[in-house]
């Protein structure tokens, strides 16, 4: 009996340690410029803890989501297998890419070895993330208030106020923090005394998202809002709330345009960007034009290498050659990789590789069906929309943000190690 008690206590402590390492990974999303290795330490610590946890449990807990974890590991396999295309002189780039993509192997492995964490731990991690996003947003707002005129001018020059992490990734985190906060409130998964502060944080982040005025962040926010309105009408039958949400979707952009100079200036800058798309030389100075031409260059390469691509390690050289041949007006310092994750992977891995990536990456979302998984769905939508305008999986912050919250939502679907009447984040 005493041995069982000791074993149970150790398992509980291992779960707490796993939560600590998850917290380090999440905190590392915001400390890349200060402690760059924090997320990596968190990943290694989580793997070691999970292995020991599985050993103490005498094996891996049975889970219907085992294939989902394996499928995410398969994304790493694509990068490893396509390494055979690496040309002489590019092996250092291949090694860097493999190291960057290693979380696709390590994090799913760690969560596969772990059983379902207690719901209170998962809720704590999500609230921790919301807190970090809020602190970062307040810091960014403070900087804006101290440099108002300078920042207003920046927004007319395709620049954004400083954020931690970078503005594109951070705008996506703001949207996800809003989604988490709304679900925790809707499901009454926070203590009564914490509901008003959480509501205040959600409202603050919605206002901040409009003040930050990053196109990716606003797009994800309004797509999720539209999806929420559909859910309110079709499943919840909350028609008055749906009408209120629909009205806010129209009022907030117009109000932001009228009262927020950053939003107003970003709108004007976007109009100017769009008006210069036909002038290839504008790619040297305008971000949106630059992205359009990165797509054109990528598609030219895909026509030449349609099935297996050019290989991830060879991409920069292939892109540079195509820029020089097709758009000589664009200077080398303006050469950029295709700002679209699907197109990026199509160039690197070809049609075969992009098909494998799509199946493996989205399989966890399919595996959950028909269970409800609002946080998993929200995260998949946010990440997918970001794929259309960026390549987040080629950056440490983007990759870790993508994976840790997919896996936490999957863990929320697992059978918990302790009973809990409160909503379990999924």
Secondary structure, DSSP 8 states (H G I E B T S, - for coil): -HHHHHHHHHHHHHHHHHHHHHHHHHHHTT-TTT-TTHHHHHHHHHHHHHHHHHHHTTS----TTHHHHHHHHHHHHHHHHGGGG--TT-HHHHHHHHHHHTHHHHHHHHHHHS-B--HHHHHHHHHHHHHHHHHHHHHHHHHHHHSHHHHHHHHTTT-----SS-HHHHHHHHHHHHHHHHHHHHTT-S-HHHHHHHHHHHHHHHHHHHHHT-HHHHHHHHHHHHHHHHHIIIII--HHHHHHHHHHHHHHHHHHHHH-HHHHHHHHHHHHHHHTTT-GGGGGT-HHHHHHHHHHHHHHHHHHSTTT-S-GGGHHHHHHHHHHHH-TTS-GGG----S-HHHHHHHHHHHHHHHHHHHHHHHHHHHHTTS--HHHHHHHHHHHHHHTT--GGGSHHHHHHHHHHHHHHHHHHS-BSS---S----
